[in-house]
Amino acid sequence: MIRPLEPRDLPAVFAINQANRPAVGDLDEAWLAQLVEWADLALVVESEQIDAFLLVMAPGSPYPSPNYRWFERRREASGEDHVYVDRIAVRHRAQNQRLGSALYEELFRLRPGRPVSCEVNVRPMNAGSLRFHERHGFGEVGQQGANGKTVAMLLRKPVEPDHRNR
Ligand SMILES: CC(C)(COP(=O)(O)OP(=O)(O)OC[C@H]1O[C@@H](n2cnc3c(N)ncnc32)[C@H](O)[C@@H]1OP(=O)(O)O)[C@@H](O)C(=O)NCCC(=O)NCCS
């Protein structure tokens, strides 16, 4: 079941985040609570336990992440809207069972017509996540790097309505 993230989920979400470093960024519980407060959308997948989570930031957030700010500068320069996937992660034993895909389908359903931005590590390479994002319609719009790490900046444009049958 996909449902909104609630404060009682924070310890389980924190554990999933930390187990998936460095694919997702390191944090502490206080910073996680701050990210959830800033988030436009915070979802979890729960069966017997919390198996996965998704945090999405809208434009105009004070979130200082360099990757979020990269997309915000792009929006300010070009007017291109976006909602930013700050992090998506699945508990190790629940990976590859379409939970990540289900979270993205829910995001696309809840934010129809909105471009979706995110970044994926390419140095060190996160090939699984890159494939996962390409499969969901994301394409590279840039790269940025610091301290020996490089990320690919990805954007998923909304699917155009099909006018052929009108
Ligand atoms: C990437 C991730 C969110 C995908 O969710 P998922 O529920 O495992 O994926 P789905 O079952 O919906 O889709 C399967 C695809 O996900 C990717 N994937 C699966 N396991 C993965 C893993 N351990 N690490 C990274 N990607 C993985 C693969 O591309 C897979 O496709 P494949 O069959 O071609 O290998 C999830 O695997 C995960 O949390 N990975 C570790 C953290 C991470 O990389 N987060 C994204 C940071 S940008």
The ligand as an ORCA input file, in Angstrom:
! r2SCAN-3c Opt
* xyz 0 1
  C      16.576      2.328     -7.747
  C      15.370      1.814     -6.936
  C      14.620      2.996     -6.303
  C      14.436      1.106     -7.930
  O      13.307      0.575     -7.231
  P      12.968     -0.996     -7.347
  O      11.655     -1.214     -6.695
  O      14.123     -1.791     -6.866
  O      12.891     -1.151     -8.922
  P      11.748     -1.812     -9.804
  O      11.530     -3.222     -9.347
  O      10.559     -0.905     -9.846
  O      12.470     -1.767    -11.214
  C      13.585     -2.626    -11.457
  C      14.800     -1.834    -11.888
  O      15.330     -1.061    -10.833
  C      16.760     -1.087    -10.856
  N      17.284     -1.738     -9.645
  C      16.903     -2.875     -9.094
  N      17.627     -3.164     -7.994
  C      18.496     -2.159     -7.835
  C      19.508     -1.865     -6.898
  N      19.833     -2.701     -5.897
  N      20.176     -0.704     -7.012
  C      19.894      0.150     -8.016
  N      18.957     -0.110     -8.956
  C      18.263     -1.237     -8.879
  C      17.139     -1.856    -12.061
  O      17.288     -0.934    -13.144
  C      15.953     -2.738    -12.327
  O      15.877     -3.012    -13.664
  P      16.659     -4.327    -14.278
  O      15.660     -5.424    -14.118
  O      16.937     -3.906    -15.649
  O      17.888     -4.553    -13.450
  C      15.773      0.803     -5.831
  O      16.352     -0.338     -6.405
  C      16.732      1.361     -4.795
  O      16.316      1.829     -3.739
  N      18.040      1.304     -5.077
  C      19.064      1.774     -4.139
  C      18.937      3.276     -3.900
  C      18.983      4.065     -5.185
  O      19.777      3.804     -6.077
  N      18.080      5.084     -5.276
  C      18.029      5.961     -6.425
  C      19.054      7.017     -6.275
  S      19.067      8.046     -7.715
*
